[in-house]
Amino acid sequence: MFANDDTIVAISSAAGSAARAIVRLSGLEALPLAAKVLATTEAAIDDLAGFHSMAAVARLGSRGLRLPARVYVFRAPGSYTRQDVVELHIPGPAAAATALEGWLIRAGARRAEPGEFTARALLSGRIDLSAAEAVADVVNATDDAQLRSAVSALEGRLFNLCKEASTALTEVLACVEASIDMAEEGITLDQPLHLAERLDALSGRLRHTADEAADMPDTADRPHAVLAGRPNVGKSSLLNALTATPRAIVSALAGTTRDVLSAPLTVCGTGVVMQDAAGFAGARGPVEAAADSAARRAVAAADVILLVAEATGDGLAEDDLLLDEIRRTNPRAPLLLLVSKADLRDPGEEAPRLGQLSRRMGVPAIATSAVTGQGLEAVKAALADRLNLGAARSGQALGLHQRQRRCLLAAAEAGARAAGLLAPAAEIIDVAELVAVELRSALSELGQISGEVVTEDVLGAIFERFCVGK
């Protein structure tokens, strides 16, 4: 899938301008190529052993443009890719990094494919496949929970689990295969029931890990919380206040919001997609009908619904009807009642009004104000409770992609089938061949997580998630 015998180059810093840009090289010609774009000699770079850095001047083409640079040299086999690696750090205009990359390509390097540096680290044995996937997860993490999960995998938690399980399976497999060889000599190596108990315990651990680990989601998989309510009750103001972004236009005119607006909110370290749906007001024209339809789709797909009602308004009957409609549209999602514009009501009247609304609608109510910030932390705490985000707060660290979860469960099932064959057997030899098949299947599934057994299609799908330069 990836060539491994040439020298690759890519901009490895984030897109756009910053204080510093990084251009990375890896391969046999990394040092000579770097010397061609630096105002220094190849010998000066080639003399650097192990890991070293030096100040230099980068030449950005043939017109004499020069920039100060810091050169970092990582000599094989001590580098990330186990090849010679050079990083050129220059002041951050994107155009400068692009020019330097182009100059290196013209000098003989090849532009790296997405994830190719990490692919070389994988192919050289520097990291295993679970760590390679974790590199992309670290780069793409958008909240604390995802970052903790990715770092946990990068540090080897998933790999170590698979390694320990593979070692145990291999020991049982060796015993089973030895029973075939020893059968003619009448030697009994172990009792079938003992091996079955070992496999049952191992399968239970793998199954528990797969069941308890968090998902490694993309944005579409994150929980969605939808602000719903009549027009002009303060949904857009609450969206802006909760997410601390001016995402929605706020106006005293009803019907300002037409599209479903989304903004990210971090709750207990986990990313939640907050959505502001257009007010449910009935279709008065084609535009209003489209907005109403979009709002209903958002409510139908929501993981939690925040019904917004005014603390000062008289629309209780309309709110009741809307609540019934929301429950019909999405009966599974938990509901919260946000009583908005609490700053406009006399503080002494707030508690009775809140209790009245909560009892009338049969849902928990929180008094909120986008102006003063009242109730916003209570809303976040309620979201954490309704979305079951406490695991993120308590440090749940292991996260799995669906492919990894499927492999763990398949390995657990194969181990359980092997245990089921062994438990009633009088001698291991009676079921040895069938058990060996199941154990090899379990080992193969675990190998697909670590990368010991993996196809090019799987590798291609994994590295599609990478950006260039990683």
N, C-alpha and C positions, 0 to 999 in steps of 0.2 A: 504493500500500500504506500509506504514511504521509502524513498531511496535513502540510504544511510552512508553513502560513500562520497558525497559531495559536500560543499560548504554552503550553508544556508544563512540568510540574513533577514531581519525583520525589525521594524520599530516595535519595541516591547513595552513602551510606556503607553498610557491612556491616550485616546484620540484627543485632538485639540491642543491648544497652547497651555503651557505650564511653566514653572520655574526651570524645569529640566526635562529633557527628552532622552530616551535610551534607545540606542540601536545595538542589536545583539547579533553576533556571529557564532556559528558552531561548525566545526569540521576540521579536516586536515590543513586547509589553507586559511584558517581563521587569522592566524598571526601575520602571515605575509600580506593578506588582503588588508588587514587593519593598517599595516605599515604604509601601504600605498596611499592612504588618505590622511596620514598624519605627517606632520612636519618633524619627523624623527626617522631613525634608521631601523630597518628590520632587525638588525642585530640587537638594538637597544630593547626591543620588545621580546625578541627570542631569548634573550638572556634572563628574562623574568621567570623564576621557577615557582611551582606551586601556585599560590594565590598572591597576587601583587597588584598594586595600582601605581599609576604615575600621572603627572600632569603632562599635557601635550597640547598641540594645536591641530585642529581638524581642518582639512582643506575641502571645501564644498564644491568641487568641480575645477574646471580648467581656467576660470576667470580670476583666480586669485583670492576669492572670498575665504576668509579664515575665521574660525571661532575657537575660543578656549575650550578644552575638553579634559575630561578625566577618563583615563583608560584603566579598565579593570581586566586583568588576565587570570583565567582559571585554567591551569594546565591539566591535560588528561593524565591519569584517569580520575582526578579529584574533582572534576566539575559536575554540574547537574546532568549533562548528557554523557559524561565520561569521554568526551572529545575535548579538544582545545576549544575554549570559549572565550570570546572577547566582548566586553561591553564598552561602548563609547557613550559617555554622558556629556551632553552639550546643552547650552542654554536652550530654553524650551520652545521657540516658535515652531509650529508644525511644519512650516515650509523648510526650515533648516534640517529637521529630521528626515523629511522626504527627500531632500536633495542629497543628504549623506547616504541614505539607503540606495538611491539611484546610482550614485557614484560607485558604491561597492558592488552593485549588480553589474555595472559596466566593466568593473575590474575583474569579474569572474565568479562572483557569488550568485546563488539562486535565491529568489524570494521564497521564504518559507511558507508552507501551507498552514492553515489554522491548526494549532496544537502540535506542530511538528517538533519543537524543542522538547516538549514533554513526551512525544512519541519516541524520540531518540533515547530519552531517559528510561522509558519503559523497555525498549528493545535491547538496551545495553544492560538491563538488570539493576539499574540504579533504584528504580521504584517498581512497585507492583501495580496491577491494573486498578485496584481500589484506590490507591494513592493518586494515580493519574487522573481518575475521575474526580477526586477531591480537589486537585489543582484547579480544575474548571469551576468547581463549586465554590471555592474560596474567592475566585475572581468574580463570579456571578452573584455571590451572596448579597442580599439586600436587607437583611435584618440580622439581629444578634443570634437568633436560634439557628438560622441556616449557617452562619459563620462558625458557630460552635460545633455543629454537626460536621461541617467540612474539615475543620481543623482536627477533630477527633479521628476522622478517617485518614487524614494526611499523616497523623502521628502513628498510624498503624493499628488502631483498635479493631477495625473490621478484618484487616489482614491477619492479625494475631488470632482472632476468633476462628477464622477459616484454617489457619495453620494448625492450631490445636485440634480442631475437629478432624482435619485430614490425617494428622498423626494418629489419632485414636482409631479412625477408620482403617488406616493402613495396618495398624497392629492387629486388629480383628481379622482383616483380610489375610494377613500373613498366617495367622493361626488357622483360618479356614482352609487356605491352600495347603498348609503343612499337613492338615488332617487327611487330605487326599493322598499325599505322598507317604504318610505313615500308616495308612489303613492296613496295608498288607503285613506290617510288622506288629500289628496289634497294640500300637502305642496311642494312648489317649492324651491329648495336649491340654484340653480344657473342657469344662462342662458347657453344653449348649445353653443352658439357662443363665449361666454367668455371663456369657457373651451377649445374650439377649438383653439382660439387664443393663449392661454397658451401653448397648446401642439405643435402648429406650431412653436412658438418661441423656445421651448425646442428642438424640432427635428432639427431646423435650426442650433442651437448651436452645437448639437452632430455631425451633418453632417459636419459642418465647421471644427470642431476639427479633425475629421477623415480625411478630405481632406487636411488640412494644416499641420498636424503633419508629422514629418520626419519618414522614415522607420528605424527600428533597424536591420541593415543588418548583414549578415555574410560576410566573405571575398569575396565569389563568387558574392555577390550582390553589391559590391563597384564599382564605376565607373572605367572603364578601358581606359587608354590612350596608344595608340600604336605608337611607333616610326617606321616608314616605310620608305624605300628608297632603292636606288641601293646599291650594295655591296661597303663597304669601304668608305662610305661618312661620318662616324663619329657617327653612331647611338649608338653604345656601349659606346663610350666616353661620349656622352650626357646622357645616362642612368645613368652611374656612377656619373657624375657631378650633375645631378638633384637630385638624391636620396642620394648623399653623401655616397655611398657604392661601394666597388669594385665588383659589382655583375657580370659584364661582362668582359671577357678577351678581351683586346685591342691589336690589332696587325696591322701592316702595310699591312699584307697580306689580300687580299679580301677573303670573305667567312669564316672568323674565327667563326662567330656565326652561329650555325646550328639549335639549339632549340630556341623556344620562351622563353626569359628570363624575369622574373618578379621581381620587387622590389617595396616596399611601398614608397609612397610620401604623405606627409601631405600638403594639400592645404586649406587654410582658416579653419584650424582645422578639416578637413574631410580627411579620408584616401582615396587615389587614388592608383590604381594598375597601375604602369608604366610597359610597356612591350617593349622589344627590339625584333623585328621580324627579321629573317634572310633576307638578301638582295634579292629582286626580281631580279633574273638573268636568269630565264629559267632553265629547268632541264638538267644538263649535265650527270647525273648518278642517281642511285637509292637514294643515300644519299642526293644529291642536290634536287631531286624531293620531298623527304619527308620534307626537310627543307622549300622548296618553298610552299608546301601544308600547313604546319603548320603556316607559315607566313600569308597566305591568310585567314586561319580560324580565326587567331587573328584579322586581319583587319575587317573581316565580323562581328565579335562580338564586336568591339570597340565602346566606347561611344564618343570618339574624336580621330582623327587621326592626328599625327604630321609627315608630309612629310619632310624628311631631304634631303637637296640638298647642294652640296659644293659651298662655295663662290668662290673657285678658279678653279673649274672644267669646263669641256667643254661638260658635258652630258645633256645639256638642252633638246635636242630632246628626250633622254631617259626619263628624268624627266617628260616631257609632256605626254609621253605614259603611264608612271607609274601612273601619276595623273588620267588619264582617266580610267585606270584599277581599281584603288582604288575607284573611284566614282561609277563604275559599281558594284564592290564587295560590297560596303556599301554606298548606296546613302543617308542614313539618318544621318550619323555621321558628325558633323562639322569638317572642315579641317583647319589646320594651317601649314604654310610653315616655317620650321626652316632652315635658311641658316647657315650651320656649318663652322667651321674653319675660323671664321672672323678674328682671330689673324694673319692669314697668308696673309691677303689682306691689301693693303695700306688704311689707314683710310679715305683718301680723295675719294677713289673709292667705299667705302662701301655703301653710301646712293644711288648713282645711280644704283649700282648692285642690291640692295635690291628692289628699286622701279621697276626696269626692271623685276625681277623675279615675284614680286607680281602682276604686271599688266599682265604679260604673262600668269600666271597660274590662275589669278582671285581669289586668296586667300590671306589673311593677311600674311605678312612675318615678321619674327623676326631674326635679326642677332645674332648668338650665338657663343660662344667659350667655349669648355670644359676645355681649358687650363687657360684662364683668368677669367672665370665665367661670361663673357659678355652675357647679354640677359637672363640669367637663371631666374631671378626674373620676367622678362617680360613674360617668358613662363608660370610661375606659375600663374601670374595674368590672362593671357589669358585662361588658363585651368579653373580657377575659374569662369570666365565669360561664357565660352562655356558649362561648366557643371552645371551652375547655383548654385554655392556653396556660394553665398552671404548670404543665410539664416544662414549658420553655423557661419559666421563672425558676424552677427548682433545678435547672441545669441538665435536662435531658439532652445528651450529647450525640448519641448515635443516630444518624440519618441514613436512609436507604433509598436508592432509586428503585423503580418498579422492577427493573431487570435483576438487580441484586436481591430484592425481596423474593422474587420468583425462584431464583437459584437456591436461596437458603431453604425455602419451603420444600422445593423439590428434593434437596439433599435430606431434609428431615423425613420426608415421606419414604424415600428409598431406604433410609436407615431403619425406619419403623417397620417397613415390609420385611427387611432382613431379620429384625428381631422377632417378628411374627412367625417367620419360618423356623427360627432356631428354638424358640421357647418350648414347643411341644415335642421336639425331636429327641430321640433316645441318644443318638450319637451325631456329632457334627457332620460326619461323612454322609449321613442320610440326606442332608439338604445342602451340602457344601457348594455344589455348582450353582444352584439357584441363589444362594446367599451371596456368593462371589459376584454374580451379575449385579445384584442390588447395591453392593458395596462399591463396585466400580462406578456405577451410575451416580452414587452420592459423591464420590471423589471428583467425578467429572463436573458436577454442578458447582462444587466449591472451587474447582479450578477455573471456572468461568468468571468467578469474582476476582480471584487473585491474578488471572491472566495466564495461568499455566495451561489452560485449555480454552482457546478463544478463536473465533473465526474472524476473517477480514471484515465481514458484514457488521459484526458487533463492534469491532474497533472503529470502523468508519462511522457508525452511528454515535459512538462516544466522542470521537474527535470533532464531529460536526458542531458540538457545543462549545468548542474552544474559539477564542479569538486568535488572530495572527500575532505572533510574537511570544506566545506562551508554550 
